Amino acid sequence: MKQQQKQLLKYYRNLSSEDAHTLLSFAEFLAARSAPDESKEFLTLNKIERPAEESVIAAIKRLSASYPMLDKDKMLTETSALMAQHIMQGRLAKEVIDELEQVFERHYDVYSEQMD
């Protein structure tokens, strides 16, 4: 096991159950954005309808699937800031998801303009 993995495991074991869940949620977010996306070659929008109940992580996954053509690294600062507001500051998931949808739509508009 690498030193960083040992250190992360040590930190994880010392967290409360709530903080451990938060760390796991953030790790899932990071893994989702760094996973290779084979669908990037498809340039069409495949907007997936928002369910009535949704977590912020699920919303990011849904929006990433809806907008496979977008470069998620370009949106990292905005999406991670919104995720942090939800996790660390207790901002309501609904509000954060509303803003995430705006971020994805704005980036899609820029993408569309560049494709014209």
HUKASUL-V991246 format. One record per residue. N is the residue number from 0. SS is DSSP state (H for helix, E for strand, C for the rest). Layout:
<<N SS> <N SS>>
This chain:
<<0 C> <1 C> <2 H> <3 H> <4 H> <5 H> <6 H> <7 H> <8 H> <9 H> <10 H> <11 H> <12 H> <13 C> <14 C> <15 C> <16 H> <17 H> <18 H> <19 H> <20 H> <21 H> <22 H> <23 H> <24 H> <25 H> <26 H> <27 H> <28 H> <29 H> <30 H> <31 H> <32 H> <33 H> <34 C> <35 C> <36 C> <37 H> <38 H> <39 H> <40 H> <41 C> <42 C> <43 C> <44 C> <45 C> <46 C> <47 C> <48 C> <49 C> <50 C> <51 C> <52 C> <53 C> <54 C> <55 H> <56 H> <57 H> <58 H> <59 H> <60 H> <61 H> <62 H> <63 H> <64 H> <65 H> <66 C> <67 C> <68 C> <69 C> <70 C> <71 H> <72 H> <73 H> <74 H> <75 H> <76 H> <77 H> <78 H> <79 H> <80 H> <81 H> <82 H> <83 H> <84 H> <85 H> <86 H> <87 H> <88 H> <89 C> <90 C> <91 C> <92 H> <93 H> <94 H> <95 H> <96 H> <97 H> <98 H> <99 H> <100 H> <101 H> <102 H> <103 H> <104 H> <105 H> <106 H> <107 H> <108 H> <109 H> <110 H> <111 H> <112 H> <113 H> <114 H> <115 C>>
